[in-house]
């Protein structure tokens, strides 16, 4: 149960902030250069985070969790930064591409190392 609560902290914080009314949203398309950058960047970060965990001697599950949360956490932080006054606004579509990229990055790392 402890691992579950740790893994849900960042998404829960993002959800609370997202529902608090302290941010604005952007109405953007699902495709475009921006989305590809979110996808590829998140994939690279997830693979790098997983590799870091592996080089620290962590087991596969811990390395995977770290890599995924590292990537998704940075994606959420970027969207929070965008949601500030004067920013472009929170984009759930960008965040969705971040999550998809993180999953692909971990999967690619796993396929090439196991």
N, C-alpha and C positions, 0 to 999 in steps of 0.2 A: 504494500500500500504506500510505503514511503517513496518508492521510485515513481509511482504514478503521480503523486502530488508534486514532486520535483519537476516532472516532465510537463505538467499542466500549468505551472506558474506563469510563464511568459505568455502563452496564448490567453490565459485568464486575465492577465493584466491588460493585454491588448484589447480584449473584448470589453472590459470595463471602461477603458479609455475611449474606445470606439462608441460606446453607448452613452458617454457622459456629456456629449454635446460640446466638448472643448475642441473639436476638430471639424474641418470641412472636407467634403468629398469631391472627387473629380468624376465627371461622366466621360470616360474614354472608351476607345474601341478595344476589342479582344486581341487584335493583331497589330503588328507594327514593330519598328526597330526597337522601341523601348521595351516591348515584351520579350523580344529575343535576348536583349541585354539582361533582363531580370532572370530569365531561364538559365542562360549560360553562366552568369555570375553566381547564381545560387548552386548550380551543379558543381562548379569549381570549388566553392566554399565548403560544400558538403563533403566532397572527396578529400579536400585538404584537412578538414576537421577529423574525418575518419582516419586518415593517415596519421595525423598527430596522435590520436588516441592509440593507434596500433604501435607507434614508436614509443609511446609511454609504457607499453607493456600491458595495456588494458585488454580485457577480453573483448570478443567481437561485439557483443551486445552493448557494452559500455562505449566502445569506440563509435559504433553506429549511432547510438543515441546522442553522443556529443556532436558528431558531424552534422546530423540532421538539425539538432537544436541550435547549433552555432549558425548554420546557414539561415534557418527560418527566423532566428532571433535577430540577425542582422537585417534581414528583409523587413521584419516588423519595425525595427528601429528606423530604417530608411523611410518607411511609410509614415511613421510618427513624425519624423522630421519634415516630410512633405506636407503634413496636415497642419503645421503651424500657420499662424497668420502670415500672409505673404508667400506661402508655399504653394505648390501646385495642387495640393489636396490629397487625401488618402484615396488610394485606388485599390479596391478589392480585386480587381483584375490583375494588377501588378503583383499583389500578394499571392494570388492563385498561381501565377507563373513562377513566383519564388518557391512555393511549396512543390510544384511539379519539378522544377529544376533540382531542388534538394533531393528529391526521391530518385531522380535519374542519376545525379552525381554519385550518390551512395551506391546505387545499383551498379553503375559502371565501375566504380572502384572495387566493389565486391567481386564482380565478374572477372576482373583482371588480376585479382590477388588471391582468390580461393578456388 
